[in-house]
Amino acid sequence: MAKIEFEEYKVKLTDLEPKLSALGDSLGLGAARESLERLHAMAESDGFWNDTENSQKVTKQIRQLENKISGYEKMCADREDLLVLCDMAIEEDDDSMLEELVSGYTDLEERMEQARLETLLTGEYDANNVLMSFHAGAGGTEAQDWCQMLYRMYTRWAERHGFTYKIMDYLEGEEAGLKSADILIEGENAYGFLKGENGVHRLVRVSPFDSQARRHTSFSAVEVIPEITDDSADVEIRPEDIEMQVYRSSGAGGQHINKTSSAVRLIHKPTGIVVSCQTERSQFQNRDNCMKMLRSKLVEIKEREHLDKISDIKGVQQKIEWGSQIRNYVFMPYTLVKDTRTGCETSNVNGVMDGDLDKFINAYLTCAATGTWVTK
């Protein structure tokens, strides 16, 4: 019986060869190797390390290209190794190798799918770090608890993928949860993967804060924008257009922020956009972070709305209410997480809340690439 399974996997692995070849073309490996050679030559040139900022950018590009090329080459090598494993098992009639084969094949397919999705990330800022903001909707403690659950969900997703995150601002709820928070998630393609998470998220559950154990519906909004560090003429932020406020930090204790009067809030008067940062000990560092956040928001809104000038930007917040949600999370009377745009769904609510979001992210990227959205 096992011999038949080995034969079947040998056919599957053989069928993967043209798919891997097509994937290599989609990844642009030829151009990647040429760029890598050019960057290596640049890094070996005299005086390269004198310009710290430029050298850091180049070494980051080198690391990303090397990871892309080595990742693809390992997939090809693993396919060959699994084929050898199949031949050995068939020749020796050894059933003990089946578990290793099944596990290896599943892992290879998952890595190929992940690489395929990366080929869809062709937006100008898809490779950038991402700024995520969380805002509790109306509903007091229940909504604030839901907001914190979403915060935990995305930070767990970041940890699962080897990304790092930095808390920029954190305003805790009055009794539990949080009212709002801003984090910076750092990693290659962080914005590209998470851009589809922008929107309102709806929760249905029996509230642990209701003494009568009634079912509640709560809403929280997640804002997703790319971190834009380029100080080019994307937008001009005039000093006279900024109002700066300094206040004492307040949040979920020392694990999040310090308690000195170094927190900074910047108000961009022409647009009404407000950004805050309270996690650094220095007022100047917090202000610098605020300026980066403000620039990123202005550039993102300007490009999203196809505006010619910054004066057309308005800091209008989306409504955090019924009918505007991108995803529903139902804990009771049944368990279901369903995306309203892609139709992607799962009953594994606990897994999703623990950061298992890849199914939804993959569905969004595929729909965005093909234009096959669910019609409401």
WOSULRA-V438818 format. One record per backbone hydrogen bond with DSSP energy under -0.5 kcal/mol. NH is the residue of the N-H (numbers start at 1). CO is the residue of the C=O. E is the energy in kcal/mol with one decimal. If there is no record, write none. Layout:
# WOSULRA-V438818
NH:CO:E
NH:CO:E
This chain:
# WOSULRA-V438818
5:1:-1.5
6:2:-2.5
7:3:-2.0
8:4:-2.2
9:5:-2.4
10:6:-2.0
11:7:-1.8
12:8:-2.1
13:9:-2.7
14:10:-2.0
15:11:-2.3
16:12:-0.9
17:13:-0.5
17:14:-1.1
19:15:-0.7
20:16:-2.8
21:17:-2.2
22:18:-2.4
23:19:-2.1
24:20:-2.3
25:21:-1.7
26:22:-2.2
27:23:-2.2
28:25:-1.0
29:24:-1.6
32:28:-2.1
33:29:-2.5
34:30:-1.8
35:31:-2.5
36:32:-2.4
37:33:-2.2
38:34:-2.0
39:35:-2.6
40:36:-2.5
41:37:-1.9
42:38:-1.9
43:39:-2.5
44:40:-1.4
45:42:-1.1
48:45:-1.4
50:47:-1.3
51:47:-0.6
51:48:-0.8
52:50:-1.1
55:51:-2.6
56:52:-2.1
57:53:-1.6
58:54:-2.4
59:55:-2.5
60:56:-1.9
61:57:-2.1
62:58:-2.6
63:59:-2.3
64:60:-2.2
65:61:-2.5
66:62:-2.6
67:63:-2.2
68:64:-2.1
69:65:-2.5
70:66:-2.8
71:67:-2.2
72:68:-1.8
73:69:-2.5
74:70:-2.2
75:71:-1.5
76:72:-2.0
77:73:-2.3
78:74:-2.8
79:75:-2.0
80:76:-1.8
81:77:-2.4
82:78:-2.3
83:79:-1.9
84:80:-2.1
85:81:-2.2
86:82:-2.2
87:83:-2.3
88:84:-2.5
89:85:-2.5
90:86:-2.5
91:87:-2.5
92:88:-2.7
93:89:-0.9
94:89:-1.7
95:93:-0.7
97:94:-1.1
98:95:-1.8
101:97:-2.1
102:98:-2.8
103:99:-2.4
104:100:-2.4
105:101:-2.6
106:102:-2.3
107:103:-2.2
108:104:-2.2
109:105:-2.5
110:106:-2.1
111:107:-2.1
112:108:-2.3
113:109:-2.3
114:110:-2.2
115:111:-2.4
116:112:-2.4
117:113:-2.2
118:114:-1.7
119:115:-1.0
119:116:-0.6
120:117:-1.4
121:118:-1.1
122:120:-1.8
126:123:-1.0
128:125:-1.9
130:185:-2.5
131:225:-3.3
132:130:-0.5
132:183:-2.7
133:223:-2.4
134:181:-2.9
135:221:-2.4
136:179:-2.5
137:219:-2.3
142:139:-1.0
144:140:-2.2
145:141:-2.4
146:142:-1.9
147:143:-2.1
148:144:-1.8
149:145:-1.9
150:146:-2.0
151:147:-2.1
152:148:-2.5
153:149:-2.2
154:150:-2.3
155:151:-1.9
156:152:-2.4
157:153:-1.8
158:154:-2.3
159:155:-2.0
160:156:-2.4
161:157:-1.4
162:159:-1.4
163:158:-2.6
164:186:-1.9
166:184:-2.4
168:182:-2.9
169:182:-1.8
171:180:-3.0
172:170:-0.7
173:177:-2.6
178:144:-2.2
179:171:-2.8
180:171:-1.5
181:134:-1.6
182:169:-2.6
183:132:-2.7
184:166:-2.8
185:130:-2.9
185:183:-0.5
186:164:-3.3
186:184:-0.6
189:127:-1.2
190:187:-1.9
191:128:-2.5
192:126:-2.4
193:189:-2.4
194:190:-1.8
195:191:-1.9
197:194:-2.2
198:195:-1.2
199:222:-2.7
200:324:-0.8
201:220:-3.2
202:327:-2.5
203:218:-2.9
204:329:-2.7
205:216:-2.1
207:205:-0.7
207:214:-1.8
210:207:-1.2
211:209:-0.6
213:210:-2.0
216:205:-3.6
218:203:-2.6
220:201:-1.9
221:135:-2.9
222:199:-2.9
223:133:-2.7
225:131:-2.4
227:129:-2.6
228:226:-0.6
229:227:-0.6
235:232:-0.7
237:235:-0.6
238:236:-0.7
241:238:-1.9
242:239:-1.5
243:267:-2.5
244:242:-0.5
245:265:-3.0
247:263:-1.9
249:260:-1.9
253:251:-2.2
256:253:-1.8
257:253:-2.0
258:278:-0.7
262:260:-1.9
263:247:-1.4
263:260:-0.6
264:277:-2.7
265:245:-2.8
266:275:-2.9
267:243:-2.7
268:266:-0.5
268:273:-2.9
269:241:-2.5
269:267:-1.1
271:268:-1.0
272:268:-3.0
273:268:-0.6
275:266:-2.2
277:264:-2.2
278:168:-2.4
279:168:-0.9
286:282:-2.1
287:283:-2.2
288:284:-2.3
289:285:-2.4
290:286:-2.2
291:287:-2.3
292:288:-1.8
293:289:-2.3
294:290:-2.8
295:291:-2.6
296:292:-2.3
297:293:-2.3
298:294:-2.6
299:295:-2.6
300:296:-2.4
301:297:-2.5
302:298:-2.3
303:299:-2.3
304:300:-2.6
305:301:-2.4
306:303:-0.7
307:302:-2.9
312:309:-1.6
313:310:-1.8
315:271:-2.7
316:314:-1.8
321:319:-1.2
324:321:-1.6
326:200:-3.2
327:200:-1.0
328:338:-2.7
329:202:-3.0
330:328:-0.5
330:336:-3.4
331:204:-3.5
331:329:-0.6
332:204:-0.8
336:330:-2.1
336:334:-0.5
337:346:-2.8
338:328:-2.2
339:344:-2.9
340:326:-2.3
341:326:-0.7
343:339:-1.6
346:337:-1.9
349:347:-2.0
352:348:-1.9
353:349:-2.7
354:350:-0.9
355:352:-2.1
356:351:-2.3
357:355:-1.8
360:357:-0.8
361:357:-2.3
362:358:-3.1
363:359:-1.8
364:360:-2.1
365:361:-2.4
366:362:-2.3
367:363:-2.5
368:364:-2.7
369:365:-1.9
370:366:-2.0
371:367:-2.7
372:367:-0.6
373:371:-1.2
374:341:-3.6
